[in-house]
Amino acid sequence: MQPQPPASLPWWRYPLVWLVIAGPATVVVAGLVTAVIAFRSADPVVATDYYRRGIEINKTLTAVGKSALPAMQGRNHAVTPTAP
């Protein structure tokens, strides 16, 4: 008498199958969540005068930079190593 092979289980009864399916399923769900977030919260519109605003910011930073000149020199002097 030959031994009978064990009865085969359906594919969904093997844990390794679910482990293999879980990776791509997680990626699909994450992609859908990302798409929903992207469509629900639109990006803000760039101002039509963005170039002029940038020029104004640069002028403001230049004016502030000149008034902070003594502080910058003091900071740089404090960091400069002394000669041996």
C-alpha positions as CSV (number, residue, x, y, z in Angstrom):
1,M,0.0,0.0,0.0
2,Q,1.4,3.4,-1.0
3,P,1.1,6.4,1.3
4,Q,-1.4,9.0,0.3
5,P,-0.2,12.5,-0.3
6,P,-1.7,15.1,2.0
7,A,-4.8,16.8,0.7
8,S,-3.9,20.1,-0.9
9,L,-5.5,23.3,0.6
10,P,-7.0,26.1,-1.5
11,W,-4.7,28.9,-2.4
12,W,-6.2,31.4,0.1
13,R,-5.4,29.1,3.0
14,Y,-1.6,29.6,2.6
15,P,-0.2,32.6,4.6
16,L,2.7,33.2,2.2
17,V,0.2,34.0,-0.6
18,W,-1.3,36.8,1.6
19,L,2.2,38.1,2.4
20,V,2.9,38.3,-1.4
21,I,-0.4,40.0,-2.1
22,A,-0.1,42.5,0.8
23,G,2.9,44.4,-0.7
24,P,1.3,45.5,-4.0
25,A,-2.1,46.0,-2.3
26,T,-0.6,48.4,0.2
27,V,1.0,50.4,-2.7
28,V,-2.3,50.6,-4.6
29,V,-4.1,51.8,-1.5
30,A,-1.4,54.4,-0.8
31,G,-1.6,55.6,-4.4
32,L,-5.3,56.1,-4.1
33,V,-5.0,58.0,-0.8
34,T,-2.4,60.2,-2.4
35,A,-4.6,60.9,-5.4
36,V,-7.5,61.8,-3.2
37,I,-5.4,64.2,-1.2
38,A,-4.0,65.8,-4.3
39,F,-7.5,66.3,-5.8
40,R,-9.1,67.6,-2.6
41,S,-6.4,70.2,-1.7
42,A,-5.5,72.2,-4.8
43,D,-2.2,74.1,-5.0
44,P,-2.4,77.9,-4.3
45,V,-2.3,80.1,-7.4
46,V,0.9,82.1,-7.9
47,A,0.4,85.8,-7.7
48,T,0.4,87.5,-11.1
49,D,2.9,90.1,-9.9
50,Y,5.4,87.6,-8.5
51,Y,8.3,89.2,-10.3
52,R,7.7,92.6,-8.9
53,R,7.3,91.2,-5.4
54,G,10.6,89.4,-5.7
55,I,12.3,92.6,-6.7
56,E,10.8,94.4,-3.7
57,I,12.0,91.7,-1.4
58,N,15.5,91.9,-2.8
59,K,15.5,95.7,-2.2
60,T,14.4,95.2,1.4
61,L,17.0,92.6,2.0
62,T,19.7,94.8,0.5
63,A,18.7,97.7,2.8
64,V,18.7,95.5,5.9
65,G,22.1,94.0,4.9
66,K,23.7,97.4,4.8
67,S,22.4,98.3,8.3
68,A,23.7,95.0,9.7
69,L,27.2,95.6,8.4
70,P,28.9,96.4,11.7
71,A,27.3,93.4,13.4
72,M,28.5,91.2,10.5
73,Q,32.1,92.5,10.9
74,G,32.0,91.9,14.6
75,R,30.8,88.4,14.2
76,N,33.4,87.6,11.5
77,H,36.2,89.2,13.7
78,A,35.1,87.0,16.7
79,V,35.4,83.8,14.6
80,T,38.7,84.7,13.0
81,P,41.6,82.8,14.6
82,T,44.5,84.7,16.1
83,A,47.9,84.5,14.5
84,P,50.5,82.5,16.4
